[in-house]
């Protein structure tokens, strides 16, 4: 994880409660997008990060209320809609994501404090219609946090998802 993403990670911790379009989840219902995993390391050898979305592909109907949940207690996550071309394909591509790419753009859109301390000013970034439908829509989830969002993209659309804090976390939604 690069230094700037630690700031976003710390920033999103208390984010979900302030977002009007992200409601608290009181029951476990499907469909559900979950952030799973954790990290481990061996001193002077490696770090292994197993954080991921619970599926690679979600097939959902337009208008569906999607339950969101972070199953990790260590770090926050985002569920962010990006273009397919924004998705990093290698570690080298992470630099593009953060260095003026979509990850940096969404950090700024969320209002992440420059010092990396505290929650983002905007836990929900909505670029298109209310809900998930277009590049730039992004929801921050605190560690262990829950929420929900409406899939507002039109039938036949494909949405590419990325966690801007952990850009190897990638998935897509095929809208039925």
C-alpha positions in Angstrom: 0.0 0.0 0.0 1.5 3.4 -0.9 1.7 6.2 1.6 -1.3 8.2 0.2 -3.6 5.3 0.5 -3.0 4.9 4.2 -4.5 8.4 4.5 -7.6 7.3 2.6 -7.7 4.2 4.8 -7.7 6.2 8.0 -10.1 8.8 6.4 -12.9 6.4 5.6 -13.1 4.7 9.1 -16.1 6.7 10.3 -17.6 7.5 6.9 -20.7 5.5 6.3 -23.0 7.0 8.9 -22.9 10.5 7.3 -24.0 9.3 3.8 -27.7 9.9 3.1 -27.9 7.5 0.1 -26.1 4.7 2.0 -28.5 3.3 4.6 -27.6 1.2 7.6 -28.2 -2.5 7.0 -30.2 -4.3 9.7 -30.8 -7.6 8.1 -28.7 -9.9 6.0 -30.2 -10.1 2.6 -29.0 -10.8 -0.9 -27.5 -9.5 -3.2 -24.5 -8.6 -1.2 -21.1 -7.2 -2.1 -18.6 -7.9 0.7 -15.0 -6.9 1.3 -13.2 -10.0 2.6 -9.7 -11.1 3.7 -6.9 -9.6 5.6 -3.1 -9.3 5.6 -0.1 -11.1 7.0 3.6 -10.7 6.8 6.9 -12.4 7.5 9.5 -9.9 8.7 12.1 -9.1 6.1 10.4 -11.4 3.6 7.0 -10.4 2.3 3.6 -9.0 3.0 0.6 -10.9 1.7 -2.7 -9.1 1.4 -5.8 -11.3 0.8 -8.4 -8.6 0.7 -10.9 -9.1 -2.1 -14.6 -8.8 -3.0 -16.7 -11.9 -2.3 -17.3 -12.4 -6.1 -15.6 -11.6 -9.3 -18.8 -11.0 -11.2 -22.3 -10.0 -9.9 -25.3 -10.4 -12.1 -28.0 -8.1 -10.8 -31.2 -6.4 -12.0 -31.4 -2.7 -12.4 -33.1 -1.2 -9.4 -31.8 -3.8 -7.0 -30.9 -2.7 -3.5 -27.4 -4.0 -2.9 -26.2 -4.7 0.6 -22.6 -3.7 1.2 -20.4 -5.0 4.0 -16.8 -4.9 5.1 -15.9 -8.1 6.7 -12.4 -6.8 7.6 -11.8 -5.1 10.9 -8.4 -3.6 10.0 -9.0 -1.3 7.1 -11.8 0.5 5.3 -12.8 -0.1 1.7 -14.6 1.5 -1.2 -17.0 0.2 -3.7 -16.1 2.5 -6.6 -17.3 2.4 -10.2 -14.5 2.8 -12.8 -13.9 2.3 -16.5 -12.5 -1.1 -17.5 -9.3 0.8 -18.7 -8.9 2.2 -15.1 -8.4 -1.2 -13.6 -4.8 -1.9 -12.7 -3.4 -5.1 -14.3 -0.1 -5.2 -12.5 1.7 -3.6 -9.5 3.2 -1.1 -11.9 -0.3 0.0 -12.8 -0.9 0.9 -9.1 1.3 4.0 -9.6 -1.0 5.1 -12.5 -4.1 4.6 -10.3 -2.7 6.8 -7.5 -0.5 9.1 -9.5 -3.2 11.2 -11.1 -5.4 8.3 -12.1 -8.9 7.2 -10.9 -7.7 6.3 -7.3 -6.3 9.8 -6.8 -9.4 11.3 -8.5 -11.8 9.4 -6.1 -9.6 10.2 -3.0 -10.1 13.9 -3.9 -13.8 13.5 -4.6 -14.3 11.8 -1.2 -12.6 14.8 0.4 -9.9 12.8 2.0 -7.9 15.0 4.4 -4.4 15.7 3.2 -2.9 14.5 6.4 -4.8 11.2 6.2 -6.4 11.7 9.6 -10.2 11.5 10.1 -13.1 10.5 7.9 -13.7 11.7 4.4 -15.9 14.8 4.0 -18.0 12.8 1.4 -18.4 9.1 2.2 -20.7 8.9 -0.8 -19.6 10.2 -4.2 -22.5 10.2 -6.8 -21.5 11.3 -10.3 -24.6 10.1 -12.2 -28.1 9.2 -11.1 -28.7 8.3 -7.4 -27.1 4.9 -6.8 -24.5 3.0 -8.8 -24.6 3.8 -12.5 -21.5 5.5 -13.8 -17.7 6.0 -13.4 -16.9 8.0 -10.3 -19.8 6.7 -8.1 -18.1 5.5 -4.9 -19.1 4.5 -1.4 -16.6 4.3 1.5 -17.1 1.6 4.1 -15.5 1.7 7.5 -13.8 -1.4 8.9 -16.6 -3.8 9.7 -19.1 -1.2 8.2 -22.4 -1.9 6.4 -24.6 0.0 4.1 -26.8 -0.3 1.0 -27.1 1.3 -2.4 -29.5 1.0 -5.3 -28.1 -0.3 -8.6 -29.4 2.4 -10.9 -27.5 1.4 -14.1 -29.6 0.5 -17.1 -30.2 -3.1 -18.2 -27.4 -4.3 -20.4 -24.8 -2.2 -18.7 -21.5 -3.5 -17.2 -20.0 -1.7 -14.2 -16.4 -2.3 -13.2 -15.7 -2.1 -9.4 -12.5 -1.2 -7.7 -11.5 -0.5 -4.0 -9.4 2.7 -4.3 -7.6 1.8 -1.1 -6.8 -1.8 -2.3 -6.8 -1.6 -6.2 -6.3 -5.3 -6.6 -9.8 -5.7 -5.3 -11.7 -5.7 -8.6 -15.1 -7.0 -9.7 -17.8 -6.3 -12.2 -21.6 -6.0 -12.2 -23.5 -7.2 -15.3 -26.9 -5.5 -15.2 -29.9 -7.6 -16.2 
